[in-house]
Amino acid sequence: MEPIFITRNGVGDLAVMSIEALDRITGKFELYRLIERGLDDAKHGKTISLEESERRIGVLLNEQGI
C-alpha cells in the first residue's frame, strides 16, 4: 500500500502509511546506518581478518551447539 499524502493549502502536511510500509522504510534506515558504521570502521582500521572472523563465528556456533 502506498502512503496517502494530506495537504493543507496545497502544501504537503502529513503522510499516512501502512505498518508494512513503515517497517520497510525503518528497515532500510537501519540497514543504511549499519552500512555507514561498517564503512566508518573500515576507514579507521577497526577490522579483523577473514580468518579471525571465521574463528569467532565458529566459537559462537559451538557455544550455541550448532
PyRosetta script that sets phi, psi and omega in degrees:
from pyrosetta import init, pose_from_sequence

init()
pose = pose_from_sequence("MEPIFITRNGVGDLAVMSIEALDRITGKFELYRLIERGLDDAKHGKTISLEESERRIGVLLNEQGI")
pose.set_psi(1, 133.2)
pose.set_omega(1, 180.0)
pose.set_phi(2, -83.6)
pose.set_psi(2, 152.1)
pose.set_omega(2, 177.3)
pose.set_phi(3, -62.5)
pose.set_psi(3, 151.6)
pose.set_omega(3, 173.9)
pose.set_phi(4, -105.7)
pose.set_psi(4, 125.9)
pose.set_omega(4, -177.9)
pose.set_phi(5, -101.8)
pose.set_psi(5, 132.3)
pose.set_omega(5, 178.6)
pose.set_phi(6, -111.1)
pose.set_psi(6, 131.3)
pose.set_omega(6, -178.7)
pose.set_phi(7, -111.5)
pose.set_psi(7, 158.9)
pose.set_omega(7, 174.0)
pose.set_phi(8, -131.3)
pose.set_psi(8, 119.1)
pose.set_omega(8, -177.3)
pose.set_phi(9, 56.0)
pose.set_psi(9, 37.4)
pose.set_omega(9, 176.6)
pose.set_phi(10, 80.0)
pose.set_psi(10, 4.8)
pose.set_omega(10, -179.3)
pose.set_phi(11, -115.1)
pose.set_psi(11, 136.5)
pose.set_omega(11, 179.0)
pose.set_phi(12, -56.3)
pose.set_psi(12, 132.1)
pose.set_omega(12, -175.5)
pose.set_phi(13, -127.4)
pose.set_psi(13, -31.1)
pose.set_omega(13, -172.9)
pose.set_phi(14, -157.0)
pose.set_psi(14, 146.7)
pose.set_omega(14, 174.6)
pose.set_phi(15, -126.8)
pose.set_psi(15, 135.4)
pose.set_omega(15, 177.5)
pose.set_phi(16, -116.7)
pose.set_psi(16, 131.1)
pose.set_omega(16, -179.0)
pose.set_phi(17, -140.9)
pose.set_psi(17, 164.0)
pose.set_omega(17, 178.5)
pose.set_phi(18, -71.5)
pose.set_psi(18, 161.4)
pose.set_omega(18, 176.2)
pose.set_phi(19, -61.3)
pose.set_psi(19, -38.1)
pose.set_omega(19, 179.4)
pose.set_phi(20, -61.6)
pose.set_psi(20, -43.5)
pose.set_omega(20, 178.5)
pose.set_phi(21, -64.8)
pose.set_psi(21, -41.2)
pose.set_omega(21, 177.5)
pose.set_phi(22, -62.4)
pose.set_psi(22, -43.1)
pose.set_omega(22, 178.2)
pose.set_phi(23, -61.0)
pose.set_psi(23, -41.0)
pose.set_omega(23, 178.4)
pose.set_phi(24, -62.3)
pose.set_psi(24, -45.2)
pose.set_omega(24, -178.2)
pose.set_phi(25, -65.8)
pose.set_psi(25, -47.5)
pose.set_omega(25, -178.7)
pose.set_phi(26, -67.6)
pose.set_psi(26, -32.8)
pose.set_omega(26, 175.4)
pose.set_phi(27, -62.6)
pose.set_psi(27, -41.0)
pose.set_omega(27, 177.7)
pose.set_phi(28, -65.2)
pose.set_psi(28, -42.2)
pose.set_omega(28, 178.7)
pose.set_phi(29, -60.9)
pose.set_psi(29, -41.4)
pose.set_omega(29, 179.0)
pose.set_phi(30, -64.4)
pose.set_psi(30, -42.9)
pose.set_omega(30, 177.8)
pose.set_phi(31, -60.8)
pose.set_psi(31, -46.4)
pose.set_omega(31, 179.4)
pose.set_phi(32, -61.3)
pose.set_psi(32, -38.4)
pose.set_omega(32, 179.3)
pose.set_phi(33, -64.0)
pose.set_psi(33, -43.2)
pose.set_omega(33, -179.9)
pose.set_phi(34, -67.9)
pose.set_psi(34, -38.4)
pose.set_omega(34, 176.6)
pose.set_phi(35, -63.2)
pose.set_psi(35, -44.7)
pose.set_omega(35, 179.0)
pose.set_phi(36, -61.4)
pose.set_psi(36, -40.6)
pose.set_omega(36, 178.2)
pose.set_phi(37, -63.0)
pose.set_psi(37, -42.8)
pose.set_omega(37, 178.7)
pose.set_phi(38, -63.8)
pose.set_psi(38, -42.6)
pose.set_omega(38, 178.1)
pose.set_phi(39, -63.9)
pose.set_psi(39, -39.6)
pose.set_omega(39, 178.1)
pose.set_phi(40, -65.2)
pose.set_psi(40, -41.7)
pose.set_omega(40, 177.1)
pose.set_phi(41, -60.7)
pose.set_psi(41, -45.0)
pose.set_omega(41, 179.6)
pose.set_phi(42, -62.0)
pose.set_psi(42, -40.9)
pose.set_omega(42, -180.0)
pose.set_phi(43, -61.0)
pose.set_psi(43, -34.7)
pose.set_omega(43, -177.3)
pose.set_phi(44, -99.0)
pose.set_psi(44, 15.4)
pose.set_omega(44, 175.2)
pose.set_phi(45, 72.6)
pose.set_psi(45, 16.2)
pose.set_omega(45, -179.6)
pose.set_phi(46, -89.6)
pose.set_psi(46, 66.7)
pose.set_omega(46, -178.2)
pose.set_phi(47, -130.4)
pose.set_psi(47, 166.0)
pose.set_omega(47, 173.7)
pose.set_phi(48, -128.9)
pose.set_psi(48, 162.1)
pose.set_omega(48, -178.9)
pose.set_phi(49, -73.3)
pose.set_psi(49, 163.3)
pose.set_omega(49, 176.0)
pose.set_phi(50, -59.0)
pose.set_psi(50, -42.4)
pose.set_omega(50, -179.3)
pose.set_phi(51, -61.6)
pose.set_psi(51, -42.9)
pose.set_omega(51, 179.5)
pose.set_phi(52, -66.6)
pose.set_psi(52, -40.0)
pose.set_omega(52, 179.1)
pose.set_phi(53, -65.4)
pose.set_psi(53, -39.4)
pose.set_omega(53, 176.9)
pose.set_phi(54, -63.8)
pose.set_psi(54, -40.0)
pose.set_omega(54, 178.6)
pose.set_phi(55, -62.5)
pose.set_psi(55, -46.0)
pose.set_omega(55, -179.3)
pose.set_phi(56, -64.1)
pose.set_psi(56, -41.0)
pose.set_omega(56, 178.1)
pose.set_phi(57, -63.2)
pose.set_psi(57, -42.4)
pose.set_omega(57, 177.2)
pose.set_phi(58, -58.6)
pose.set_psi(58, -43.1)
pose.set_omega(58, 178.6)
pose.set_phi(59, -61.8)
pose.set_psi(59, -46.9)
pose.set_omega(59, -179.7)
pose.set_phi(60, -62.2)
pose.set_psi(60, -43.7)
pose.set_omega(60, 179.3)
pose.set_phi(61, -64.2)
pose.set_psi(61, -40.4)
pose.set_omega(61, 178.9)
pose.set_phi(62, -64.0)
pose.set_psi(62, -40.8)
pose.set_omega(62, 178.7)
pose.set_phi(63, -63.1)
pose.set_psi(63, -31.2)
pose.set_omega(63, -179.4)
pose.set_phi(64, -90.5)
pose.set_psi(64, -0.1)
pose.set_omega(64, 177.9)
pose.set_phi(65, 73.3)
pose.set_psi(65, 26.9)
pose.set_omega(65, -178.9)
pose.set_phi(66, -98.9)
pose.dump_pdb("model.pdb")
